[in-house]
Amino acid sequence: MKVKKLRYSLFLSVFFLHGIAQKATISRADKNYDSYAYVDAIGNYEKVAEKGYQDEKMFQKLGNAYYFGAEFSKALKWYEQLFALYPNQDPEYFYRYSQTLKSNGDYAKANQILEQFNEKKANDKRGLLFKDNKNYLEEIKANSDRFEVVDAGVNSESSEYGSSFLGNKLVFASARDTGGVSKNVFKWTNKSFTNLYWSEIKPDGEMGTPERFERKINSKFNESTPVFTQDGRTMYFTRNNFLEGKRGRDANKNTLLKLYKATLNAEGQWDNVKELPFNSNQYSVAHPALSVDEKTLYFSSDMPGTLGQSDLFKVKINDDGSYGTPENLGTEINTEGRETFPFVSTDNELFFASDGRPGLGGLDVFMAKIDGDKSFYGIQNLGEPINSKQDDFAFLINSKNRNGFFSSNREGGKGNDDIYRFIENKKLDCEQTLSGSITDKDLKTPLSGVKVTLLDANFKALQVVQADAQGYYSFPVNCGRGYHVRAEKDEYLTNELYIKTKTLSTSKNELSVPLERRIKLVGVGTDLAKTLNIPIIYFDLDKSNIRKDAAFELAKVLAVMQEFPEIKIEVRSHTDSRQSVKYNMKLSDKRAKATVDWLVKNGIGSERLIGNGYGESQLVNNCSDGVPCTEEEHQANRRSEFIIVSMNK
């Protein structure tokens, strides 16, 4: 008996100590996670998970830690367990889950999860973009196979990414362990910090041996994503918050990212490193890009005013070297996800990476055309093989020879991130046709000889054509851009309609424009209420008096009858189905007589007017007795008609 009690006590002690150890491990993992030390957090969480421990928060953080580290297939494992045991999650987890499913090639299930995400967060642009473009895989396929992609020849077993042209050199970030480089590691990844390196781009496209960039630029923390002015004398680059030996931290003691500027001195060395004035210790500013005229600096940030996790911004570079106020590029570009790594080509195209738009998984590279540095249009996914199931980003291209580089953590690479070289064989020009018919609004017949003008979103005329005998017109247009179509013809009121073209090059854009006669044709049987666009609702419930808004509309009928004294009309009054048939007939008769009396009082001879009530006998919808309807639907039945019964003197 004593032996059994001893064994039981030992079991309880072991179980108790195991529980304490488990809690301690979870506590360490939480601290690692909260300080962005995701690799250490993963190690501690997985120790507990492997022993069968199940907890919603732990599964969330395990999935997130892998997700934020761009290890999507590993994140998928934990998100699947999370949703299997705890399906009622916040919307953001649905989106992350869908992204990890894409990384595994399961687009069908990813789309199902996106449907649920859209239901939970109906106004999120990421869901709306998916809802409006559920055939996004077809668009990506149509844009694919335009590039030849190979390893750039500068990669190591560490990370290389974020390259830029400097003359005949490629400057890029690398975490390779070169002699003299600090062996400090970045706690978020447990890998070496990145420094800038450069490699010669040889005439045959091959790359020279990578060498460390300027000593004054590289620090003991991360440097990455440089961009250079065309004269090669000024550079902007990203670095952790570190300048002149001083390290800056945010409120949580994390060292975030800032943008810096350096200039080339007379000895050919980079110095005079200064941080840009719109940096902050409390948010990150990173990944600079220059406009074609070098008067605008684009960058990525999570500064106040950011719509998502990170947005693209722009700031004016003034002639005196100062800077304007950063501006968010807006919802045309940014989503609630990540928009990052901008690059502007000499063709005035903005390339950027996003995980907020329909794509293949992780970050995909997109292209938008810049319209006068003010707006963007024709946003397109670059397709495969630039984009993959993993993160693809930091795209840059030489617009003259269509050669360039991009970064990716796709399978088959040498390191965590690798740089790839490409040749573009076919430019991504998304052109479509906008066509339609011009018709008589009332007769529904085509109108020929109509002047049709195509205008851009700012009402600048682009092209003018004349509709053919069938009223048909057609214009060449760009994908994903807003246009106005204006139709003009004698004896008709000018009409102008807006359309935003679709994003897929094979899509058709159709817009028919109805025109209304300036002088409308009327005859016996015409309802002046429809001809004069008079609202059909006149009377309040159970009332027969003329409302003020009704008097305003009746003045239109009065004006026609005064101008054309030969016209005689029948005023027909109708009610809704509420109340009895007898009551409604009596009420409608009162309404008809009230309308006739108003016209007579205002000068129309009584011999030209007939007033009849029709009660509920001619309902315009299904709101009959016993059918549940809204007040608006019932009001549609409470109306008056003005039917021309004679046009003889």
N, C-alpha and C positions, 0 to 999 in steps of 0.2 A: 504494500500500500504506500509506504514511504517512497519507494522507488518510482511508482507511478506519479505521485505528487511532485517528485523532483523533476521527472521528465516533462511534466506539464508546465512547471514553473520555468524550466529552461526554454521550452517552446515559446511561452509568453514573452520571456526576456528577449529571445532572438527576434520574435515578431515585432516587439516594441522597438528594439534597437534598429531593426530593418526600416521601420516606419520613420524613425528619427533621421536615419541616413538618407532615406528617400526624400523627406522634406528638405533636408539640407542641400541635397543635389538640385532639387527644383528651385530652391532659393538662390543658389549660385547661378543657375541657368537664367533665372529671371533678371538678376543683376547684369549678367552678360548681355542679355537681350536688350534691356533698357539702355545700355551704353553702346549699342550697335555692334558689340563683339559677337557677331552671329555665329562664327565658326565655333567659338568656345561654348556658346549657348546650345548649339546643336549637339555637341558632344555630351553635355550634361543631360539634356532632355532625352536623348536617345538611350542613355544608360538606364534611365528609369522606364522608358517605353518598352525596351527589350525585355523587361521583367514583368510585362503585362499590365503596367499601370495605365489607366485610361482617364483622361481629363480633357474637357473641352478647350480650356485655355492653353494647355500644353500642345494639343494638336494644332491649334491656331498659330501659336508661336513657332512651332517646328516648321509648319508649312510656310509661314511668312519668312522665317530665317533663310530657308532655301530659296524662296521666291525672290527676296530682295538681293540674294547673291546670284541670281540668274541661273540657278540649278533647278530648272523647271520640272524635270522628270522626277527628281527626289522630292520636290514640293508636292507633286501630284499624289505621291504615296500617302502623305499625311493629310492632305485635303480630302482625299477619298475616305479615309478613316473618320475625319471630322464630320463629313456629310452623312456617312453611314450611321453614325451614332447620334449626331446632333444636327439634324437637317435644317432646323430653323436658325439660319445665320443672317448676319447683317449683309446688305446688298454687295458690299465690296468683296466679301469672300466668294460670292457667286461669280464675280468678274475674274478674280484671281484663279478660281477653280477652272473656269472656261479657258483661260490662257494656258494653264498647265496641261489641260486636255489637248489643246492644239499642239503643244510641244511634243505630245505623244502621237500626233497624227489623227486623233479622234475628233474630227471636225463635226460630225453628226451630233455627238453628245455635247460638245462644246457649244453648239448652236442652241441645243435644248436648254442648257444652263443659262445662256445669254437671254433666251426668251423669259426665263424666270427672273433674271436680273432686271430686265426691262419692266416686268410687272411690279417689282418691288421698288424700283426707282425710275418712274416713268419719264422724268424730265432730264435724266442724265444723258449727255450728248453721246456717250459711248454706246448706250443702248439705242438711242434714236438713229445713230449712224448705221447700226446693225439692222434696225427695223426697216430703214429706208433702202437698204442695200443687202438684202438677204442672199443675193447672187454674187456676193463679193468674191467668191472663189473663181467665178467665171471671169470677172474683171481682172483678177490677178493672173489668171491663165492667159488672157488676151495680151497682157503686158509682159509676159515672160519670154524667155529664150532670146533676148536681145543682146545678151552679154556673154563674153568668154571670160571665165574667172579662173585664176590660178593663185597659188600661194605667192605672196609678194617677195619672198626670199629674204626677209629681214627678221623672221620670227624665231623665238627661243622657246624653251619649256615654260617660261614665265608669260606674263601678259604683255602684248603689244597692241596699241590702239591709238586712235585719234590723231591721224597724220595731217600734214599740211605741205604745200609746195613752197620751196624757197629756191628760186632759180631752177637749177638742174638737180636739186636735192629734195629728198623727202624727210621731213622732220616729224618725229613721232614720239609717243610715250612708251616707255618700256620698264618692266620691273626686273629685268635681267640683273644678275649679281655680277657686276664688273668690278675689277680691282679698284679700290679707292672709294667705291660707293658705300654709303652707310648701310649697315646690316639691320637697321631698325625695321620693324614690320608694322604694317597697318592693321590695327586691332580689328577692324571691321571684317578683314579677309584673312588675317594671319599670314599675309604675303608681303614681300618687300614693297616699299614705296616705289613709285614710278618716277623716273627722271626723263628728260628729253634726250633723244639721240637723233642722229641724221645719217642718211645713206645716199650715195650718189645714184641718180637714175641714169643709167648708161643709154647710149643711142639705140641699142637693140632692146631696151626695156628691162634688161637685167639690172640687179641692184648691187651696189658696192657693199663692202663690209661696214656694218653699223659702227659708228663712233659716238662717244658722248658729246652732247652739245655744250655750249658755252658754260664754263664753270660758275660764273656769276648768276646764271639763270637757275641752274639746278641747286636745290637745297636738300636738307635731310628729310623733307616731307614730299608729298606728291606734286609733280608738275605734269601737265598734260595739255592737249588740244591747243597748240599754238596757231596763230594766223599772222601773216606778214603782209605789209603794204607792198604795192607793185614795185616800188623802187628798192625794196629789200632793206630799208633802213629803220623801220618801226615794226615791233611785234607786240601782239597781245597774247596772253597765255593764262592758263588756269593753274592755280597753286593752292595748297592748303593755306589757311590763314597764318602766314609766317613771313615776316619782313624784318631785315636788319637784326636777326637773332632773336626777335620777339615773337612768341606764339600767342595767337588770340583764341579765345574760347567763347562759346555761347553760354546761355544761362545754365545749361546742363553739363558744362565743362567739356563739350565736344568742339573739335577744331574743324570748322566747315571750309567751304571753298570760296575763293575770291578770284577776281580778274586783276591782272597786272599788265603794265605796259613797260617795255624796254626799248632803248634806241641804240643804234650802231654808232660808235664813236669814230674819231678820225683814225684810230689804230686798227679799226676793223673788229672791235670787240663789243659785245653786248653789255651795256651797263645802264645806269640811271633807272633802276627798277622802281616803279611806283605803282601803288594800288589805285584802282579807279575810284572816284569819289562816291559812287552809288553802291559800293560794297557795304557789308555790315557783318558784325560778329554773330548776328542772330539768324541769318539765313545764308544760303549758298548762291553764288553767282558764278557761272562757269561756261565753258565751251564757246569762245567768241567766233564771230564770222563778220566779214566786211562786205558792204554793198559794193557794186561795181564802181561807183564814183568815190568810194571810201569815205563818204560823209555820214554813213550810218553804220553803227555797230550792233549786230544781232547777238543774242546770248540766251542762255537758259538759266532759269532761277525759280526759287520758291518764295520770292519776296512777297510782301503784302500786296494784294491785288491779283495774286496767282489764282487761276480758275481751278487747277487740278493739283496733282502731286508735284509737277514742275511744268512751267510754261515757257514759251518763247517770247522774248521781249526785244525791243529795239530802242536805241538811244542816238540822238543826233550828236555828231562830232562837229563842234563849231570851228570856224576858221582860226580862232585864237588857241585852239587845243583844248578848250573847255568842253563840257558835255551838257546836253539838255536833260530833261527829265525822262527816265525810262518809261516806255509805253508798252503795255501788253498787246500782242498781236491780235488778240480777240478770239472770238468763238469760231471764226472762219478757219483758224489754224489749231487753236488749243482745245483740249478736252479735259475731262476730270482725271485723266490718266497722266502719263509722262510724255511731254514733248521736249526733245533735247537734241543736241549735236546739230545745230544749223550750219549750212554752207550755202553761199550764193555764187552761182556760176556766172561767167561773163555773158551768158545769154539771158541774164536776169531771172534765173530760176532759183527758187528756194528749196533746197533739199533738207530734210530733217527726219529724225527718228521718232516714232510714236508707238505706244502700246494702247492708245485710246481709240484707234481706228480699226476697222475690220482688216485683219491681216492673217499671216500664217502662224503667228505665235511669237511671244516676247515682243521686242522692239522690231518694227519693220521700217524700212526706208521709204519715204514718200517725197513727191515732188509737187510744188505749187508754182504757178507762174505769178510773177510780181507785176502788178499793174500800176506803174508810176510810183512805186515805193509806198503806196497808200493802201492797196487792197490786194487780195490774193484770189486766184481762181484756178480751176482745172486741177484740183488736187488728185494725184494718182499714186497708187501703190506701184513700186518699180517692178514687182513680180520676181519670180525666180530667174536666175540663181543668186541675184543680189540678196533677196530675202529668203529666209529659211524658217524652220520651226523654232529656232532659238533667237537670241538677240543679234540684230544686225543694225549697224549704226555708223556714224562718222564717215559719211560718203563725201567724196570730193572728186571732181572731174575737170580735165582740161578740155574746154569746149572746142578747141581747134582740132586736136587729134582724137578726141573722144576716148582717151585713156584716163584711168583714174584708180583710186584706191578706196576701200572701205574696211570696216572692222567687224568681226563676228566671233561669237563663242560657239559656233556650230560644231557638230561632230566631225572628227577627222583632222582637227587642227593640231598644232604642236603644243600650244599652251592653253591658258584659260581663255584669253582673247587673242585673236590673231589678225594680222593685216593681210588683205587679199588685193591682188592687182586685177584690173579688168580692162577689156576693150569693148566698147559699145558699138555694135554692128548696125543698130537701127535706133534712131532717135525716137523718144516718146513724145509724139505729136498727136494729141487726141482731138481730131476734127470730126464734126458731125454736120447734119443738115437740119435746119429748122424750117418747117413747111406747114401749110394749112390753107384754108379757104376763107374768102371774104363773102359773107352772106347778108341778105336782107333780113333784119331781125324779126320782122313780122311775117313775111312771106316764106322765110326759110329757103329762099332760092339764091343761087350763086350770083355774085355781082362781078362783072368784067370791067376792065379799065380803071381799077382802083389803084391809086398811088399808095404803095406800101413801103414804109421806111423802117429799117432796123437801127435801133439805138442801143448804146451800151448802158450799163447800170447808172451812169451819170448823165444820161440823156444826150450823149454825143452821137450825132448821126454817123452811121458806118456805111450804109448802102441803101439805095433806093431802087425798087423794081415796080413793074406794073402787073397787076393780077391778070391772068389770061382769060380766055372766054369762059372758062369754068370757075373763075374766081380764085384760081390756084396761084400761090406764090411760094418761093423757096429762097433760103439764104444759107451760105456756109457759116458755121459757127464753131466756137471752141467748147470743149467739154467743161461741165461744172461752172458755167459762167452765167451771170444774170443779164438779160436783154429785155428791151421794150420793143414791141411791134406796134407801129402806128399806121392806121388805115384812113385814107382821105378820099372823098368823092363828092362831086357837086350834088346838091339836093339831099345830102346825108350829113348827120352829125359825125365829126371826127371821133374815132374811138382808139384807145391805146391800152394794150394789155402787157403784163409782165410775165416772163417765164425764166426759170433757171434751168439750164440744160443739164442733162444727165451726165454721169461721170464715165460711163462705159462707151468706148469709141463706136461700138456696133449698135448703140441705142438710137432710137428715133425720137425726135422732138416734134410734136404736132401742136399747133395753136391756131384755132379758127377764130376769126374776129367778126362778130356781127355788127352791122351798121344800122342805125335807126334813122328813118326819114325825118328831115327837118319839118316838112308838111306831110302829115299822115293822111293816108287815104281812108275815108270812112264811107259807109253805106248803110242801107237798111239792115238791121241785125247787129251792127257794131255796138260793142259795150264801151261807152266813153270812159268808164272807170279803168279799163285795161289800156285803152289808147292813150289816156292822159297819165298813166302810171299812178292812179289814185289808190292808196291803201284800201283794202276791202273791209277793214274793221272800223265801224263808226259808233256803235252804241254800247253803252255799259249794260251789264246784266239787268234785265227786267226794266230797262229805261227806254224811252222813245224820244227824249229831248236831244237836240243837236249839240254835240260837244264842240268846244272851241277848235280842236284840231280838225274835226269833221267840217266845220264851217270854212276853214282855210282851204280844204280840198274841194268842197262844193263850189268855191269861187271859180275853180277851173272849168267846171261844167257850165256855170253861169256865163263865163267869158265866151265859150264856144257858142252857146245859144244866142248870145247877144250879137256875135259876129255873123252868125248864119241863122237868120230869123225863119227860114223855111223848115228847120229841123224840129221834129216833134219826138219826144222820148217817153218811154215808159220807165218809171222808177219802180224797181223791184226790190222789196225788202225781205230779208231772210233772218231766221233765228237759229239758235242751237237747239238741241233735242231735249234740254232740260225743261221741266214743266210739262203740262199736258198738251196734246195736239191742238185742242180748242184754244187754250190760253195762248200758245205760240202763234196761231193764226191771227188772233185778235191783236197781239202785240206787234206782229210784223205789219199789219194793216195800219196801226197807229204810226209806226216808223215811216212807212211809205208816205202817208199823208203829211207827217211832220216835215219830211224832205221836200215834198211838193210845195207846202206852205212857205218854206224858207225861200224857194226859188221864186214863187209868186210875189212874196214880200219884197224881193230884190229886183222886181221889174219884169219877170217872164210871164206872158199871158197864160192864164189857166187852161185855155184851149189847146195849148202846146204840150200839156203834161198829163200823164196818166199815172196814178199811183196804185199799186197792187201789193198785197202781202202774201207771201208764200209759206209762211211759218217754217216748219222744219221739213218740208216736203222735198227740198233740193239741197241736201247737205253736200259739202265739198269733200268730206272725208267719212270715215267709218264710225263717227261718234254718235251713233243712234242710241236709243234707250237701252240702258243696262251695260253699255260698253264703257269701261274706264278710260277716261281721256284727261289730258292736262288742260289747264285753263287756257293756254295758248291755242290748243287744238279746238276747243269750244269757241273761242273768239273768232276763229277763221270762218265759222258758220254765221256769225252775226255780221252781216254785210249788206250793202246796197249795190245794185247794178243800174246802169243808165243805158237802156237799149234804144237805139234809133229805130223808130217805127215808121217814120215818113220823112222824106226830104223834098216834098212838093210844096210849092207856094200856095 
